[in-house]
Amino acid sequence: MRNAIIQPIPSEQFLILTSDNSGGIGEKEDDEVKVPYDILSYYSFRVAVMECLAAGGEPTSIILHNFNGDLHWHKLMKGIHKGLDELDMQHVDVSGSSESNFLMTQSAIGITVAGKAEYVKRHMPSLRSKFVWAVIGKPLVGEKVIEQSSSVLPLEMFKSLSLFEGVYLWPVGSKGIRTELEQIFYKDIKVSSELDLHASAGPSTCTIVSYPINREDTIHSICGELLYPLEIIEQDNS
């Protein structure tokens, strides 16, 4: 099951809630990774909105939880709006709150995306179905996200792929590609790829994708050099 809460709502639709948190990354002296707040919120927003899109959701509102004081609110909002601009979703409402009574020595934010869907992509295809498996983008974390930005999966590309019928997406998180595949299949598998399968993908710099073989030319034309094939074999434990 992907990282999303899915609830039926009236009019035969579903409410989809996704989120992301970040701590120790930002502009404060004690932060472990120094990053401007607009970049921090942009990448945190990416994670939450990609999970929503992957589940088949259309984002309708964004909630920002800011633990860095009122002073930095506009910087954090700037990053979220950058992501919305890339998705051509400027109409989506953004709200939230700030902790301004107490000061923290490290930066922290949380972002929640609410969306709606008429059809939900709850599960990935099985290995025995005639689907191709690959990764789009490279797993990157920390300063590498900025240094190798051309290898990061673009939001607009992810959105485009999420709208294709029969194309399934699974954003990769901090535990890496291999761990995500284990969550998908719940069984022993053998996986080979030119990518590091154990490397952290931090703010979902890449995604696992599965698609019918007749979509292969289309996927290649959209993703280009960002597409990395996966060879997955189900292990026989008998």
N, C-alpha and C positions, 0 to 999 in steps of 0.2 A: 504493500500500500504506500502510495507516495505521501509526501509530507504536506497533507492538506486536510482540513476538516470540511466535510461535504454534508449539507443538510437540505432535504427537500423543502421547498417553499411553494406558496400558491402559484397558480398559472403554469403548473407542470414544469417548474424550473428548479434549479439547485442553487443554494448559497454556498460559496467556496471561500474559506478563510485560510490565508497562508501568512507566514511571518518569518522574520529574521532578526537576530540580535547581534550586537557587536560590542566588545569590551576591551579596553587596553589599547585601542587604536584611535588615533586622533591627534590633536594639537597640544595636549597637556604634557608637562615636563616628565611625568611618570609613565606616560604611554610607552608600550613596548615597540610599537610601530608608529612612526610619525607620518601622518597623512592629513591634508587639509580636510575640514569637515564636509565640504561639498562633495569631495571624492568619496569619503567614507559613506555618506548617506546614499550616494549614487549606487555604489556597489552593494550596499545592504538592500536597497530597493530592488536591484536586479534579482537578487536571490528570491525575495518574496514574490515578485511579479512573475518570474519565470515559473515558479511552482504553480501559481494560479493559472497561467496560460497552458502549462503542460497538462493540467487536469481538465482542460477544456473551458476554463473560465474567461469571462470578459470583465476586467477590473472596473469597479464602479466607485470605489473610494479607498483612500489611503489614510492610515493613522500613524503619526510619528510620535514615539516616546523618547523625549530628549532629557538626558541626565547631565547636561553640560551647561545649564543656565540659559536664561533668556537671551544673553548676548550673542549666542551662536545659532539661534533659531533660524535666522535668514540664510545662513550658510548651508545648514542642513536641508532647508526647503529648496535651495538652489539645486542641490544634487538630485533630489526627487523630481523636480520639474525637468531637469535635463533628461532623465530617463523617460518621463512621460512624453517629452518632445520627440525622442527617438522612436517611440511607439506610436506617435501621432495620436496621443490620448490626452491632449491638453484639457479636455472637458472633465476629466476625472477629478472629483473633489479631494482635497488634502486638508487634514486637520490634525489635532493632537494636543499634547500638553508638555510642559517643561517642569522639571524639578528645580525650583529656584530658592527653596528654603535652606537647603544644605549643599555644601560644595563637596565634590568628589575629587580625589587626587588623580584618577584616571577617567578617560572618556568612556561613555556608554550610550548606546541608542538601541531602540527597538522599532521595527517597522512592521505594520500589519496591512495586508492587502485584502480587501473584500471584493468578491466578484460574483457574477451570476452565470449560469450555464443552462442550456436546454438539454445538452448531452454531455455526460461526464466520461472522461477517459480514466477509468479507475485502475486498470492493470495494463502491463506491457504484454505483447504476444509471447506465446510459448516458444521454446527452441525448436519444437517439432513443426511449427508452422513455417510457411515459405516466406520468411522475412529476412531482410539483410540487417546486420547489426554494425554500428559504427559509433565513433565519438566525433563530435564537432567542437573544434577549439582544443587548446592545450590546458592541462591542469596546472594552475599557477596560484601562488599565494604571496602575501606580503608585498615587498618592493618589486618582485618579479611581475606582478600584475601591471604596474606602471611601466616598467622597463620593457616588457614584451607585450604591449597593448595590442599590437597587430595580430597576436595569436589568441586573443580573447574573443570568444563567440559574441558577435554583435547582437544587441537586443532586437533590432529590427529583423534580423535574420531568424532569430528564434521565434518571433511573433509570426512571421511568414510561414514557417514550417508548422507551427501549431495549428494553423488553419486548414492544413491538408487533411482530408479524410484518409484514414488508414496509416497516418504517420504518427508515431508515438515518441514522446520525449521524456527524459528522466534527467533533470539537472544534477550534476555531480557536486558534492559538497567537500568538506574538509577531510573526510576519511578516504577519499580517492575513488577511482573508477572500480577497482576490484570489489571494494566493500559495497558499493551501490549495486553491482551485478549480483552479489550474494543476497542482497535484500530483494532483488527482483525475482530470483529463481528459487531461493530457499533449498538449494541442493548443491552438491559438489560439481564444479565445472572447471574446465581447462580453458584458459583465455590467453591469447597472444595478440600483441599489438606493438607498434613501434613507440607508443607512448609509455611512460612510467605509470603502471596501473596502481601503484601505491601512493603516488604523489598527491598532496592536497590540491584540490581545485578551489580552495578558499571561497571567494564570493561567486561560486558557480561560473567559473571562467570557461567551462565546457559542459557538454551534455551528452548523454547516451541517446542514440536515436535508433529506432527500428522502423523499417518501411518495407512495403511489398517490392519484390524485385522489379516489377514493371514501373516503379517510380525512380529507379536508379539514375537514369539520365537527368531527370528533373532535380533530384537531390544534389547530384554532382554539379549541375549548372548553377545552383544557388550557393552551395558551400565552397566550391573550388578547393584550394589547398588547405582549408580548415577541416576537411573531412578525412578521418583516419579510420580505416577498416578495423573491425574486431573479428577475430576468429574464435568462436565459442563452441566448445564441445562438451556435451553432457557426459559426466563420468559414470562408468558402469561399476557399481560397488557390489555386484553379485559375486 
